[in-house]
Amino acid sequence: MKGYVQVYTGDGKGKTTAALGLALRASGAGLKVYIAQFVKGMEYSELKALRNLSDSIVVKQYGRGCFIYKTPKEEDKRCAREGLKDVWNVMLSGQYHLIILDEANIATHFKLFSVEDLLDLIHGKPENVEIVITGRRADPRIIEEADLVTEMKEIKHYYQKGVQAREGIER
């Protein structure tokens, strides 16, 4: 089966959720999935659920926590670059059909690794591997290279009324 490059971006909720839905679908079809989470280093409810599918879905975090409201430190950059290197090895191993680079767009936005590094990965993709790249602020060059781009647009969100992230719904 031919693999494509998908991008889920935009300011609306649901980018990671859409990617995880695709991972679940792929797992149900007998495909192997690797999820690399950039920036994220915290425990999320979906990680607990995915442990039950560890024979078909592997999740690895390449972040130390959320720095979005601060300047990333050199250690954040090191973690992300190590993650991108790991993804290269995973992608070329032939063991995985679907590779999700969760928050890779944010990683390039904050210069944890370069857009050129991400483009190199896309260009090096084996024919049968599907890649999904999530995160706000997708670089136009990534959008241009992708085969499918979905923009999540926020119309209305209860965060604006002070509702915090809820266990099992947003985290």
Wavefront OBJ file of the C-alpha trace (Angstrom):
o trace
v 0.000 0.000 0.000
v 1.329 3.457 -0.907
v 1.903 5.785 2.021
v 1.187 9.504 1.978
v 2.014 12.550 4.093
v -0.817 14.078 6.103
v -0.740 17.325 8.092
v -3.246 18.270 10.793
v -2.766 21.914 11.761
v -4.656 25.043 12.812
v -5.704 26.714 16.042
v -8.701 24.481 16.699
v -8.912 21.508 19.032
v -8.503 17.996 17.668
v -5.202 17.615 15.808
v -3.667 15.022 18.101
v -7.071 13.426 18.636
v -7.500 12.960 14.866
v -4.037 11.427 14.593
v -4.774 9.050 17.481
v -8.040 8.078 15.807
v -6.077 7.152 12.701
v -3.635 5.171 14.863
v -6.547 3.254 16.360
v -7.958 2.541 12.891
v -4.556 1.386 11.632
v -4.090 -0.881 14.656
v -7.506 -2.417 14.033
v -6.417 -3.189 10.459
v -3.288 -4.969 11.697
v -0.850 -2.156 10.906
v 2.029 -1.170 13.190
v 2.085 2.436 14.415
v 4.838 4.585 15.919
v 3.865 7.828 17.618
v 6.608 10.355 18.371
v 5.345 13.150 20.607
v 7.485 16.255 20.410
v 7.332 18.957 23.098
v 5.109 16.716 25.248
v 6.628 14.942 28.218
v 3.657 14.628 30.505
v 1.263 11.769 31.209
v -1.971 12.028 29.226
v -5.045 9.797 29.438
v -4.585 8.593 25.867
v -1.139 7.248 26.764
v -2.715 5.047 29.430
v -5.198 3.669 26.892
v -2.546 3.132 24.207
v -0.530 0.932 26.580
v -3.288 -1.646 26.071
v -2.398 -1.674 22.370
v 1.376 -1.760 22.831
v 1.712 -4.773 20.519
v 0.652 -2.567 17.585
v 1.126 1.046 18.748
v 4.356 2.391 20.233
v 4.420 5.878 21.789
v 7.601 7.729 22.650
v 7.752 11.248 24.072
v 10.570 13.600 23.121
v 9.816 16.485 25.406
v 10.433 17.499 28.976
v 7.135 19.209 29.582
v 5.272 22.175 28.263
v 7.434 25.260 27.628
v 4.995 26.936 25.235
v 4.756 30.070 27.394
v 8.524 30.234 27.950
v 11.616 30.073 25.783
v 12.724 26.496 25.039
v 15.995 25.495 26.659
v 18.880 23.700 24.994
v 17.698 20.477 26.655
v 14.318 20.848 24.887
v 16.154 21.134 21.573
v 18.328 18.124 22.363
v 15.272 15.985 23.206
v 13.479 16.970 19.999
v 16.518 16.392 17.787
v 17.105 13.009 19.411
v 13.458 12.230 18.700
v 13.745 13.165 15.039
v 16.815 10.951 14.746
v 14.890 8.080 16.370
v 12.003 8.627 13.946
v 14.413 8.329 11.002
v 15.608 4.948 12.325
v 12.052 3.782 13.001
v 10.887 4.924 9.571
v 13.680 3.083 7.778
v 13.372 -0.068 9.911
v 10.466 -1.393 7.852
v 8.580 -2.331 11.031
v 5.987 0.460 11.003
v 3.283 1.372 8.513
v 2.115 4.619 10.133
v 4.361 7.160 11.847
v 2.800 10.084 13.688
v 4.957 13.112 14.494
v 2.737 14.747 17.092
v 3.452 18.473 17.586
v 6.291 18.425 15.034
v 4.925 21.661 13.571
v 5.280 23.364 16.955
v 8.765 21.875 17.269
v 9.809 23.586 14.034
v 8.045 26.814 15.013
v 10.090 26.976 18.230
v 13.221 25.880 16.323
v 13.703 22.673 18.303
v 14.688 21.279 14.919
v 14.525 22.903 11.508
v 11.828 22.780 8.867
v 14.580 21.538 6.535
v 15.197 18.574 8.877
v 11.496 17.714 8.774
v 11.414 18.093 4.985
v 14.419 15.752 4.716
v 12.471 13.165 6.698
v 9.463 13.552 4.391
v 11.677 13.204 1.315
v 13.359 10.119 2.806
v 10.056 8.384 3.524
v 9.809 4.862 2.122
v 6.985 4.413 -0.389
v 4.871 2.238 1.926
v 5.031 4.422 5.063
v 2.262 6.878 5.969
v 3.365 9.963 7.908
v 1.096 12.242 9.926
v 2.446 15.568 11.203
v 0.396 17.483 13.775
v 0.600 20.841 15.478
v -0.313 24.470 15.063
v 1.622 26.772 12.795
v 2.571 24.329 10.066
v 5.262 25.870 7.910
v 4.073 26.592 4.335
v 6.848 24.341 2.981
v 5.494 21.391 4.991
v 1.972 22.119 3.756
v 3.273 22.231 0.178
v 4.955 18.811 0.525
v 1.969 17.115 2.159
v -0.556 15.055 0.240
v -3.408 15.842 2.647
v -3.756 18.911 4.880
v -6.543 19.449 7.378
v -6.834 22.731 9.232
v -8.680 22.645 12.538
v -10.353 26.021 12.962
v -11.595 27.208 16.318
v -15.055 28.696 16.085
v -15.897 28.625 19.782
v -14.154 27.076 22.787
v -15.144 26.860 26.437
v -11.555 27.664 27.460
v -12.546 31.259 26.745
v -15.025 30.974 29.629
v -12.318 29.691 31.971
v -12.955 25.955 31.627
v -9.714 24.107 32.367
v -8.560 20.961 30.545
v -10.623 18.042 31.817
v -9.289 14.542 32.503
v -10.423 12.197 29.742
v -11.666 14.979 27.454
v -8.757 17.402 26.837
v -6.011 15.524 28.679
l 1 2 3 4 5 6 7 8 9 10 11 12 13 14 15 16 17 18 19 20 21 22 23 24 25 26 27 28 29 30 31 32 33 34 35 36 37 38 39 40 41 42 43 44 45 46 47 48 49 50 51 52 53 54 55 56 57 58 59 60 61 62 63 64 65 66 67 68 69 70 71 72 73 74 75 76 77 78 79 80 81 82 83 84 85 86 87 88 89 90 91 92 93 94 95 96 97 98 99 100 101 102 103 104 105 106 107 108 109 110 111 112 113 114 115 116 117 118 119 120 121 122 123 124 125 126 127 128 129 130 131 132 133 134 135 136 137 138 139 140 141 142 143 144 145 146 147 148 149 150 151 152 153 154 155 156 157 158 159 160 161 162 163 164 165 166 167 168 169 170 171
